[in-house]
Amino acid sequence: MPSVLAIAAHPDDIEYMMAGTMLHLAKAGWDLHYVNLCDGSRGSTVLSREECAATRLEEAKQACKLLNASFYEPIFPDMEAVYNIENVAKVTAIIRQAKPSVILTQPPIDYMEDHQNTCRLAVSAAFSHGMPNLISDPPVEPYYEPVTVYHAQPVGNRTQLGDLVTPHFYVDVTDVVEQKVDLLACHQSQKQWLDQSQGMDSYLQALRDTNAETGQMSGKFKYAEGWRKHLHWGFCGPDDDPLRAVLADHLCEAVD
């Protein structure tokens, strides 16, 4: 069956930004794969790094199990999502194991560096998935099928300078938004962190509010996720657009 790999920075990013689209793909018979590149170890004001990493790992595994996806371990601590060849090789190994037709990842421009560098690592690793002269870490044989990369919306649908980002198309998540909330609720440790660090009264309601804002942008859906398709050069064919094709009944195009 075709597979999709979600590559995000921190535990809970997939649930906020991508899980609705993944739930639709699962209903269409796709195999789901799930990785947070950062271990979440610095996302607490009350837990030690070791305690926080262990807690958030278990929370992510619980969410991944509820999503019925294959789980891959994080590869570096929070704030250490550095773009270098060593990390490209590690992400390449994950992609070669998952063999996705579609990669969902974060946007090139977002409010913090872990998100942006996760995007860069995901794109470079997707590009190198069929390069036999790039040895992944650990070594995994390359595969040569096309991979189409799609970028989620930045947090708040805006760049770090506050400029609105309009997606290429919107996926309707109205009928799965409460499943997204259930997935996010697995990340219980983040309520305290987000309440204190970002002033959020409810991290679960924040998901609904974010998807409602994107839905309003669509002009059609109550709740939505937005996506932009990466250029095809070196990744897939010029006309490849599997997300649009598979989810045609659940999306609408952006209106200029």
Kinemage of the C-alpha trace (Angstrom):
@kinemage 1
@onewidth
@group {chain A} dominant
@subgroup {mainchain}
@vectorlist {calphas} color= white
{ca met a 1} P 0.000 0.000 0.000
{ca pro a 2} L 1.184 3.603 -0.442
{ca ser a 3} L 2.690 5.246 2.636
{ca val a 4} L 2.973 8.738 4.096
{ca leu a 5} L 5.717 9.895 6.460
{ca ala a 6} L 5.104 12.868 8.743
{ca ile a 7} L 8.373 14.551 9.774
{ca ala a 8} L 8.002 17.196 12.480
{ca ala a 9} L 10.246 18.855 15.031
{ca his a 10} L 8.642 18.262 18.436
{ca pro a 11} L 6.217 15.849 20.036
{ca asp a 12} L 2.726 17.330 19.388
{ca asp a 13} L 3.639 19.155 16.129
{ca ile a 14} L 2.197 16.348 14.002
{ca glu a 15} L -1.046 16.424 15.971
{ca tyr a 16} L -1.410 20.196 15.597
{ca met a 17} L -0.458 20.510 11.941
{ca met a 18} L -0.775 17.225 10.064
{ca ala a 19} L -2.859 14.567 11.799
{ca gly a 20} L -6.165 15.387 10.110
{ca thr a 21} L -4.691 14.805 6.685
{ca met a 22} L -3.067 11.603 7.939
{ca leu a 23} L -6.399 10.343 9.285
{ca his a 24} L -7.977 10.876 5.862
{ca leu a 25} L -5.099 9.012 4.196
{ca ala a 26} L -5.515 6.130 6.642
{ca lys a 27} L -9.189 5.862 5.672
{ca ala a 28} L -8.041 5.716 2.039
{ca gly a 29} L -5.860 2.701 2.885
{ca trp a 30} L -2.492 4.404 3.266
{ca asp a 31} L 0.219 3.233 5.663
{ca leu a 32} L 1.152 5.939 8.207
{ca his a 33} L 4.658 6.712 9.521
{ca tyr a 34} L 5.464 9.210 12.299
{ca val a 35} L 8.680 10.866 13.483
{ca asn a 36} L 9.524 13.838 15.682
{ca leu a 37} L 13.175 14.741 15.125
{ca cys a 38} L 13.531 16.487 18.523
{ca asp a 39} L 13.118 14.597 21.794
{ca gly a 40} L 11.088 17.302 23.558
{ca ser a 41} L 13.569 17.354 26.453
{ca arg a 42} L 13.568 21.125 26.901
{ca gly a 43} L 9.794 21.557 26.795
{ca ser a 44} L 9.207 21.836 30.543
{ca thr a 45} L 9.794 24.222 33.423
{ca val a 46} L 9.292 21.552 36.101
{ca leu a 47} L 10.895 18.352 34.762
{ca ser a 48} L 14.594 17.657 34.266
{ca arg a 49} L 15.779 17.116 30.687
{ca glu a 50} L 15.939 13.360 31.232
{ca glu a 51} L 12.491 13.213 32.833
{ca cys a 52} L 11.006 15.447 30.179
{ca ala a 53} L 12.466 13.437 27.286
{ca ala a 54} L 11.210 10.160 28.770
{ca thr a 55} L 7.746 11.590 29.460
{ca arg a 56} L 7.331 13.100 26.029
{ca leu a 57} L 8.638 9.971 24.304
{ca glu a 58} L 5.913 7.916 25.945
{ca glu a 59} L 3.292 10.539 25.118
{ca ala a 60} L 4.361 10.561 21.457
{ca lys a 61} L 4.294 6.764 21.306
{ca gln a 62} L 0.783 6.778 22.779
{ca ala a 63} L -0.412 9.302 20.186
{ca cys a 64} L 1.292 7.367 17.399
{ca lys a 65} L -0.371 4.129 18.541
{ca leu a 66} L -3.764 5.858 18.606
{ca leu a 67} L -3.068 7.100 15.079
{ca asn a 68} L -2.118 3.525 14.110
{ca ala a 69} L 1.178 4.690 12.613
{ca ser a 70} L 4.724 3.327 12.641
{ca phe a 71} L 6.915 5.174 15.153
{ca tyr a 72} L 10.538 6.295 14.682
{ca glu a 73} L 12.731 7.509 17.541
{ca pro a 74} L 13.860 11.168 17.762
{ca ile a 75} L 17.442 11.883 16.793
{ca phe a 76} L 18.478 14.999 18.782
{ca pro a 77} L 17.402 17.201 21.729
{ca asp a 78} L 15.247 20.300 21.417
{ca met a 79} L 17.096 23.343 20.051
{ca glu a 80} L 19.691 21.055 18.416
{ca ala a 81} L 17.933 20.582 15.082
{ca val a 82} L 21.104 21.577 13.258
{ca tyr a 83} L 21.297 21.350 9.487
{ca asn a 84} L 24.397 19.292 8.674
{ca ile a 85} L 25.273 16.171 6.695
{ca glu a 86} L 25.282 13.988 9.818
{ca asn a 87} L 21.654 14.806 10.532
{ca val a 88} L 20.695 14.558 6.855
{ca ala a 89} L 22.096 11.010 6.903
{ca lys a 90} L 19.999 10.140 9.970
{ca val a 91} L 16.770 11.473 8.467
{ca thr a 92} L 17.589 9.752 5.160
{ca ala a 93} L 17.701 6.442 7.033
{ca ile a 94} L 14.189 7.033 8.362
{ca ile a 95} L 12.841 7.900 4.917
{ca arg a 96} L 14.438 4.828 3.359
{ca gln a 97} L 12.878 2.633 6.040
{ca ala a 98} L 9.407 4.149 5.618
{ca lys a 99} L 9.551 4.280 1.784
{ca pro a 100} L 6.872 6.988 1.604
{ca ser a 101} L 5.142 8.195 -1.513
{ca val a 102} L 4.316 11.404 0.360
{ca ile a 103} L 6.262 13.313 2.994
{ca leu a 104} L 4.426 15.813 5.175
{ca thr a 105} L 6.711 18.243 6.925
{ca gln a 106} L 6.944 21.712 8.373
{ca pro a 107} L 7.141 24.965 6.403
{ca pro a 108} L 10.429 26.548 5.312
{ca ile a 109} L 9.594 29.690 7.330
{ca asp a 110} L 8.146 29.451 10.827
{ca tyr a 111} L 8.406 31.119 14.209
{ca met a 112} L 11.329 29.044 15.546
{ca glu a 113} L 14.487 27.397 14.245
{ca asp a 114} L 13.720 23.774 15.154
{ca his a 115} L 10.712 23.912 12.826
{ca gln a 116} L 12.658 25.518 9.982
{ca asn a 117} L 15.644 23.179 10.267
{ca thr a 118} L 13.376 20.150 10.478
{ca cys a 119} L 11.930 21.263 7.163
{ca arg a 120} L 15.407 21.627 5.646
{ca leu a 121} L 16.506 18.217 6.904
{ca ala a 122} L 13.325 16.545 5.654
{ca val a 123} L 13.649 18.094 2.189
{ca ser a 124} L 17.336 17.195 1.820
{ca ala a 125} L 16.741 13.648 3.050
{ca ala a 126} L 13.810 13.246 0.665
{ca phe a 127} L 16.073 14.408 -2.155
{ca ser a 128} L 18.763 11.885 -1.190
{ca his a 129} L 16.511 8.868 -0.639
{ca gly a 130} L 17.597 7.434 -3.997
{ca met a 131} L 21.279 8.417 -3.825
{ca pro a 132} L 23.358 5.247 -3.370
{ca asn a 133} L 26.472 7.355 -2.745
{ca leu a 134} L 24.865 8.961 0.307
{ca ile a 135} L 25.241 6.437 3.109
{ca ser a 136} L 22.477 6.876 5.636
{ca asp a 137} L 22.944 6.539 9.395
{ca pro a 138} L 22.307 3.712 10.100
{ca pro a 139} L 22.928 2.342 6.599
{ca val a 140} L 19.687 1.576 4.768
{ca glu a 141} L 19.455 0.655 1.105
{ca pro a 142} L 18.103 3.501 -1.057
{ca tyr a 143} L 14.826 3.183 -2.907
{ca tyr a 144} L 14.003 4.836 -6.190
{ca glu a 145} L 10.270 5.507 -6.212
{ca pro a 146} L 9.132 9.150 -6.439
{ca val a 147} L 8.501 11.136 -3.247
{ca thr a 148} L 6.237 14.182 -3.188
{ca val a 149} L 6.853 16.663 -0.377
{ca tyr a 150} L 4.172 18.890 1.125
{ca his a 151} L 4.624 21.664 3.684
{ca ala a 152} L 2.172 22.345 6.507
{ca gln a 153} L 1.190 25.837 7.524
{ca pro a 154} L 3.397 27.791 9.955
{ca val a 155} L 2.131 28.266 13.484
{ca gly a 156} L -0.649 30.864 13.400
{ca asn a 157} L -0.610 30.752 9.580
{ca arg a 158} L 2.052 33.463 9.644
{ca thr a 159} L 5.776 33.927 9.185
{ca gln a 160} L 7.939 34.953 12.115
{ca leu a 161} L 7.422 38.567 10.967
{ca gly a 162} L 3.648 38.247 11.058
{ca asp a 163} L 2.974 37.982 7.328
{ca leu a 164} L 0.035 35.775 6.377
{ca val a 165} L 0.930 32.524 4.559
{ca thr a 166} L -1.710 31.240 2.155
{ca pro a 167} L -1.562 27.511 1.381
{ca his a 168} L -1.889 26.052 -2.109
{ca phe a 169} L -4.899 24.022 -0.970
{ca tyr a 170} L -6.950 23.182 2.103
{ca val a 171} L -7.900 19.782 3.498
{ca asp a 172} L -11.221 19.626 5.328
{ca val a 173} L -10.648 18.191 8.815
{ca thr a 174} L -14.070 19.066 10.240
{ca asp a 175} L -15.119 15.437 10.651
{ca val a 176} L -11.803 14.409 12.249
{ca val a 177} L -10.931 17.455 14.359
{ca glu a 178} L -12.045 15.764 17.589
{ca gln a 179} L -9.844 12.780 16.719
{ca lys a 180} L -7.009 15.291 16.392
{ca val a 181} L -7.887 16.624 19.834
{ca asp a 182} L -7.763 13.086 21.237
{ca leu a 183} L -4.324 12.592 19.717
{ca leu a 184} L -3.063 15.887 21.114
{ca ala a 185} L -4.486 15.034 24.535
{ca cys a 186} L -1.895 12.236 24.729
{ca his a 187} L 0.712 15.002 25.193
{ca gln a 188} L -0.464 15.885 28.686
{ca ser a 189} L 2.874 17.362 29.793
{ca gln a 190} L 2.468 20.189 27.313
{ca lys a 191} L -0.493 21.812 29.040
{ca gln a 192} L 1.728 23.118 31.864
{ca trp a 193} L 4.515 24.136 29.476
{ca leu a 194} L 2.269 25.967 27.016
{ca asp a 195} L 0.227 27.629 29.739
{ca gln a 196} L 3.392 29.036 31.302
{ca ser a 197} L 5.575 29.697 28.259
{ca gln a 198} L 2.996 30.890 25.720
{ca gly a 199} L -0.032 31.914 27.758
{ca met a 200} L -2.346 29.276 26.328
{ca asp a 201} L -5.307 28.555 28.601
{ca ser a 202} L -6.076 25.330 26.754
{ca tyr a 203} L -3.747 23.553 24.361
{ca leu a 204} L -6.633 21.417 23.111
{ca gln a 205} L -8.774 24.441 22.305
{ca ala a 206} L -5.757 26.037 20.646
{ca leu a 207} L -5.805 23.193 18.107
{ca arg a 208} L -9.479 23.812 17.348
{ca asp a 209} L -8.862 27.555 17.076
{ca thr a 210} L -5.908 27.098 14.715
{ca asn a 211} L -7.802 24.712 12.443
{ca ala a 212} L -10.845 27.023 12.569
{ca glu a 213} L -8.718 29.958 11.404
{ca thr a 214} L -7.371 27.883 8.514
{ca gly a 215} L -10.909 26.749 7.738
{ca gln a 216} L -12.048 30.367 7.615
{ca met a 217} L -9.195 31.125 5.211
{ca ser a 218} L -10.480 28.359 2.934
{ca gly a 219} L -13.866 30.067 2.634
{ca lys a 220} L -15.465 26.609 2.627
{ca phe a 221} L -14.569 24.424 5.613
{ca lys a 222} L -15.240 24.874 9.333
{ca tyr a 223} L -11.875 23.290 10.242
{ca ala a 224} L -8.989 22.775 7.841
{ca glu a 225} L -5.285 22.038 7.430
{ca gly a 226} L -3.387 23.946 4.756
{ca trp a 227} L -0.676 22.528 2.483
{ca arg a 228} L 1.868 23.771 -0.019
{ca lys a 229} L 3.483 21.387 -2.501
{ca his a 230} L 7.256 21.435 -2.875
{ca leu a 231} L 8.659 21.773 -6.389
{ca his a 232} L 9.064 18.407 -8.095
{ca trp a 233} L 12.670 18.758 -9.271
{ca gly a 234} L 14.671 15.757 -7.988
{ca phe a 235} L 11.760 14.359 -5.974
{ca cys a 236} L 8.957 13.223 -8.272
{ca gly a 237} L 7.411 13.718 -11.681
{ca pro a 238} L 6.234 17.174 -12.762
{ca asp a 239} L 2.597 16.074 -12.641
{ca asp a 240} L 2.795 14.006 -9.452
{ca asp a 241} L 0.387 15.343 -6.846
{ca pro a 242} L -0.821 12.338 -4.830
{ca leu a 243} L -2.262 14.278 -1.915
{ca arg a 244} L -4.596 16.251 -4.142
{ca ala a 245} L -5.513 13.094 -6.066
{ca val a 246} L -6.291 10.891 -3.066
{ca leu a 247} L -8.055 13.557 -0.998
{ca ala a 248} L -9.956 15.215 -3.838
{ca asp a 249} L -13.257 14.810 -1.981
{ca his a 250} L -11.842 16.494 1.130
{ca leu a 251} L -10.069 19.578 -0.244
{ca cys a 252} L -10.451 22.860 -1.992
{ca glu a 253} L -7.957 25.035 -3.795
{ca ala a 254} L -6.849 28.402 -2.514
{ca val a 255} L -8.545 31.326 -4.219
{ca asp a 256} L -6.300 34.208 -5.298
